[in-house]
């Protein structure tokens, strides 16, 4: 990994932007995307895409800008905040973490509450797994009036605050939001590699919004950009820390061929094409069956039906403050997308779409 890519990873994973509050991420992404494409498009909810002119099928690669977070739903008399989750959270990982509270006036440090073990001593109290409705967020306000005076209102956003670091062996990275700043970094790196290359297709690359709250942005983006084939570029949950074998999603084993999830069955001939690209280019890959969906689910139902599939990596502990991911898998996915863009011409497109 070169220094430029590492700086890009640091920038995008440390940027804060949950669903519905992606503007800081979008501003940075627009600045980096514009020099690499011919035209920029933004759809109504805020998804941003660059188009590289060409001949042949319209191929769309879409990441998503948003990360999981919270939204303020009530300010208590004590000044503590009650929240609703934006995206899927395991309640066990929320407590005693650092976040940033974004208001219309400014942004402030804030932490999630927990119960000290000292308060559990005596009696019959036993630690209980919290539920999200019971976890308060504490910015240090002395009461509701003070919170209001600092501009806090229901609808404000709370986003994890984390520094991105590389592991000591230089093979893996610990960060927040690899789901899905992975996609942003990957597509920018791919576009740089393709900067002086004419692909045998019209290439559309960018990022949707509000994926984590129901795949909302992809619908408008697909109707705006009208692709012939859609690839969601996303990070999936690795389960390789559990005992036994036959895991779905292993670090350092290559890019994912996501053949099935509850929302998408990979189209048969598209799967055959992707397998041939990976094998012809000696790109390490692993089959993946997921329990969750991606923007590919939304894309396939638009227009007259768009063949869609998710590409990406497996990462440990996603939807938390601290994700562990593999540089090797990241590099494999970049190489895979570059190879796809160079191979997906009219002939291969007709084969994929054939009876």
N, C-alpha and C positions, 0 to 999 in steps of 0.2 A: 504494500500500500504506500503510495507516495504522500508527501506532505500536504499537497492540495486536497486530496481526497480526505485525509484525516481531519483537516481544518473544516471541510464541508460537513463531515459527520458530526464533529463537535458543535458546529453552528446549528445544524438542523435538529439534532436530538436535544440540545439545551434550549432551543426556542420553545416557547410555551403557547399552546393554542388548542383548546379543546373544541368539541363540536359546537358550532354556532359562533365561535370566537377565533376563527382562523386567520384574521387579518394580518397579524404580525408575520405569520408563516407565509402567507400569500405574498406580502410585499417583498420578502427576501427571495422567494421562489421566482417571482416575476423578474426581478433584477438579474438573477442568474440564468433564467430561461431565455430572455429576449435575444441575447447575442447568438444563440445557438439554433434559432428557428427563423422561418420566413415571416410568419404571422402569429400574433397572439390573440386568443379568444378567451373571453370570460363569460360563463353562463350566469343565470340570474341569482343563484344561491351563493356564487363566489368561486366555483371551480375554475381552474385556470389551465389552458392548454396551448401548446405551441404546435404549429404545423410546418413540416418540411415538404415543399412541393415535389411532386414526382408523378410518374405514370404507373398505373397498375392499381391494385386494391388499396383501399383506405384502411390502414392498420392502426389501431388505437391502443396505446399502453397507458393505463391510468393507475397512479398511486392514490392515496388520500392524505390530506393535510392534517386532519384532526387526530388528537390523542384522547384517551379517556380522562375524565376529570369530574367536576361537580358544579352545580349551580345553586346559588343561595335561594332558599324558599321562605325563610323566616328569620327575623332577628329577635332573639330572646331578650327579656328584661335585663338579664345579666350581661348582655353584649355578645354572647356566644351565638354562633350561626347554625341554623339547621339547613340541611342541604338535600338535594336529590342527585342521584348519580347520572352522569353523562357517559354512557357506555357501560360495559360489564365489569364489575369489580367483585373480587372475593373479599367479603367483609373482614376476613382475618388479617388482611395485609394493609388495612387503611389506617389503623390507629397509630398515634405517636410518630407521624411523618410530617415533613416540611412541605408546604405548598406556597403558592402566591395567590393572593386575592386581587382580582382585577376589578376596579370600579370605573365609573365614568370620569372620575377625577384623577386617579392615580393607581398604583399597585402597592400592596403591602404584604409583608411576611405573615404567615398564618400556619398554625399546626392543627392536626387532628387530635381529638381527645382520646384518653385511655383511662383505665382505672388502675391506680397504684396498687401493688400487692399489699401494701400496709392497710389499705381500706378493706381488704378481703379477710383480714385476720379476725379470729373470734367468730362465734356463732356458727352458723351452718352455710355461710356464703361460699360458693364455689365459683371459680372463673367460668364465665359463659361466653360462647362465641357471639360477638356482637352482631347486630343487624344495622344496616346503613342508617335507618331512621334514628337509631340511638347514638350515633357518633356525631358529636358536635365539633365545630371548628372554632378555634380560639385565636384571635388576632391581638389579644391583650386589651381590648376595650373594657372600660370599667362598667359600662351599662349601655343600654340601647341608644340613649340620647347621644353618647359619645360616638358610637358606631355610625349613627346617622350623620353626625357632624363631619365625619371623614368621608362622606359620600357613599356609604354602604347602602345598598338597596337589594330587595329580592330581584333575581335575574342576573346578579353579578356572577362572575365565573371564578372558580378555584381550580388551579392547575398544579400538578406536581413540580417541585423545584429540585433538580438533581444535576450534579456535575458528571460529565461523561469521561470515563477513564479506560485505559487499555490494561489488560491483565499482564502480570509480570512476564509471562512467556511470549508476549507480543502476538498471540494467536487468536485472542478473543477480546471482546469489548463489553463493558458494563455501562449501560445507559438507560434512560427512560425513553419511551416513545419510539422505539425501533419499529413498533407497529403504530404509524407506518411512515416515519421519516426515512426508513430504509428505502421505500419506493421513490421518494424525492431525490435522495442522493444517487441512487442507482440510475434513474433516468437522466439526470444531469450528466453523470459520468459517461453514460452511453452516448448521449448527444454530442459530447465533446469528442468522443472517439469517431463519430460519424460526421464530424463537421465538414470535411472535404470529400465525403463519399456520397455518391448518388445511389440511393437504394432503389430497388425495382418496385417501388410502391409509393404511395403518399403516406407519410409517417406523421402520426398524431401522438404527442407525448405530453403528459401533464398530471394534474391531481384534482380529485374531487374533494368536496367538503361533506361533513356530517355523515360519514360512513359508519361511525361507531354508534349512532343512534337510529339505525335502520336503513342504511344504504341509500340515503335520500338524495345526495347530490348527483349520483351517477345517472339517474333518469334524465335530468335536464341536459347533462353533458353529452350523453349519447344522441339525444334528439338534436342538439346543436351541431355536433361534429359528424354525425352520420357515418360511423365506421362500417366496414364490411366484416371485420373480425375485431373482437375486443379482448384485451388481456388486462386483468387486474394484477397489479404488481404489489404484493403485500407480504407481511410477515405472519407466520402461523405458529401455533403453540407446539413446542417440542415436549415430548414426554419421556426423554431418554434418561432421566435421573431416577426413574422407578426401577424396582427390581425386575428380574426376569429378562426376557428378550422380545424380539418382534415388536419393537416400539414404532410408533408413527411419528416421524420427525426426529432425526438424530443430528446433533451438531457435527460438523466437519465431514459430512457424507454427501455434500453437494446440494445443488438446487432442487426444488420440489417439483415433481409432476403430480399436480393435485387432481387425481383422476375422479374423485367423487367427494361431495359434501352434501348436506341435507338440501341444498338449493340448486346445485349444478352437477350434472353428469358431463364429464369432458366428452365433446363430440368425437366419435370414433376416428374419423379420418384426420381430424385436428390432432388427436393423440398420436396417430401414426406419423404425422409430419413432425411433431415435436420430438418424438423419439429418434427419428432419423437425423434431425438437426443435432441433437445432443450427442449421438453416437458418432456421426460423421466428424464432429468437431472435438471429440474426446473430452466432452464436458461432463464432470461427475454429476449424477442425478440420483434421486431417490423417489419412489412412489409414495404418495401421501393421500390418506383418506381422512377428512376433517370432520369434526362435529359442529363447526361453525361456518358461516358464509362470508362472502366478500362482495365487492361491487360487481363481480361477474354475474351474480344472481339478478341484480337490477338491470344490467345491460342486456341480457339475453331476452328480456321481455319487451324491449322497446323496438320501434320501427316495425319491421316485418319479422322480427326474430333475428338476433345477432349472435352467431356462434361465439361463445365466450368461455373463458377459463382463467383461473388464477395461477400466476407464477410467483415464485419467491423463495423464502428461506424459512427454516424452522428456528425459533428462538425460545430460550427458556424464560419462564416467569413473566410472560407478556401481560399487559394490563396491570402492572404494578409500578412502583418507583424504580425498580432495579431489574432490567432485563439483561441476560447473558446471551451473546450471539457470536457466531464464528466468522472471522474474516475470510476464511477459505470458502465458506458457503456464499458470502456476499460477492466475492470475486467470481465464483462459478456462475452466479445468476447474471451478473453483468455480461460475462462472455456469452451466455445463452441468449440473452436478449439481442446482443449485437449480431449473433449468428442468425437469429430468426429474422431480423430486419433485412439482412443481406440475402436471405433465401426465399422469402415469401413473395414470389412474383406471380404473374397471371397464371402460369401453368400450375404451380402448386396451389394457388387459390382455387382454381377450377377443380382440381383433384379433391381438395378438402370439401368443397360444396357439392361434389358429385353424388349421384344416387348410389 
